[in-house]
Amino acid sequence: MFYKLSFLSALLITSTAVSAYEVASGGGTSVKKDGANAYSLPAGNLPMSKRLDFSVGNSFFRNPWVQAPASTDARDGVGPLFNTNGCQNCHIKDGRGHPPEKGDLHAVSMLVRLSIPAMTPEQKAAFIKDGVIPEPTYGGQLQDFALQDQTPEGQIKITYSDHLVTFKDGTVVTLRKPKLEITELGYGAMHPDTQFSARVAPPMIGLGLLESIPDETLQRWDDEQDRDGDGISGKTNKVWDVQANDFAIGRFGWKAGQPNLMQQNAAAFNGDVGLTSHLFPKENCTASQTLCDELPNGGNPEVSEKILNFVEFYSQHLAVPIRRNLDDPLVQKGQALFAKAGCESCHKTNVKTGEREGLPALSNQTIHPYTDMLLHDMGEGLADNRPEYLANGREWRTAPLWGIGYTEEVNGHTYFLHDGRARNLMEAVLWHGGEAENAKQTVLTFSQTERDALIAFLNSL
């Protein structure tokens, strides 16, 4: 069962001042729900008249697409090369993906981006608009599935080496550093300068609220030249908006490579599921892969504009669950330590959304996403050395932290960061470098009790 924010007044009254301020991380959209479905509920302030639209969008997000031709012609056309046949397979229960584990035959909720450096004048011109130069034979993303009797592009293999970090009190933590290998290439050798970036699927909660933060707010936070001298120099990405036929601020994806949820969803349908839309009308085969021309498709386009609209509405209105345990002194201590370490410089705690025409549930909400949506240099340890628009090979968008404490309940794991290398929240903290190096060094001075408090705070979100 879930509750509208207005029903949380008792919680707000009985909590501390800090709790009253932040219990509803998603403002009026927040819901009270524990367990495996904590990420899958409609915004608490979404009127009943709009919940059918949410449910229809959910059905197209959740249910699998099938090979064309099929009697279910609203859902046919998957592939012929793809990563999954349904969005929910990667965003499991609308939550976080994970890297392949021992015994997994496929990566499932991890994909690998591919590109090559822009060297020629033509490539440099294309990079400005497209953000990357796709690998010539395999394109911008490795597809590790194919239709029956067809050949996948390859398989993803991850191995790990140990990386030790020591706290001031002598406690040693063993981090795991991933090594990516692509095996069983189906269409010949890759370009020798191919750049790779492994990415797990991020949670779906609160995306409509992040889309609703005004451009002016993000531009005010932008501090590429570190004018205030605090060592934090976040910047907005500038990416191509297909519908607007112009550049816009990037908001979605691990490097903020998409400007809005409509384009993010359409790109995922195209790259992940192998489906065309009016935004991405070409199938995801390269010139070296003839099967897209040889095999039946699901129409032109395969994902109608109507379906895209339903999926957009669904992805905009997935609720952020409320915070928990805010009256716990350990949580309150951890929140103070989070601020002391300087984490709030990037994981911003308080922002207001703008007015969204036709989307009143998302409009004028005071929210606590714990992100500034900006790109930051995270150091060599997390670098993928693959640029994307203005994001260089060491830069990543600040990940929102709201709802992070529900990860294990929803997804049955605690793998974090862009490639899932961190096996728990403390490992994720200890991988921070670059602009976050000072914050990490502060955490390394924490006692065991302080470390426990910091993690208790993060788990309260």
Secondary structure, DSSP 8 states (H G I E B T S, - for coil): ----GGGGHHHHHHS-HHHHHHS-TTGGG-B---STTTTS-B-TT--GGGHHHHHHHHHHHHS--B-SS-S-TTSB---SEES-SSHHHHSGGGS------TT-SS-SSEEEEEE----SHHHHHHHHHHSS--BTTTBTB---EESTTS--S-EEEEEEEEEEEE-TTS-EEEEEEEEEEEES-SSS---TT-EEEEEE----TTHHHHHTS-HHHHHHH--TT-TT-SS---B--EEEETTTTEEEE--BTTTT-BSSHHHHHHHHHHHHH----SSS-S-S--TT--HHHHS--S-SSSS-HHHHHHHHHHHH-B--B----TT-HHHHHHHHHHHHTTGGGTS---EE----TT-GGGTT-EE--S----EEE--GGG-----BTTB-TTEEE----TTGGGHHHHHS---BSTTS-BSSHHHHHHT--GGGHHHHHHHHT--HHHHHHHHHHHHH-
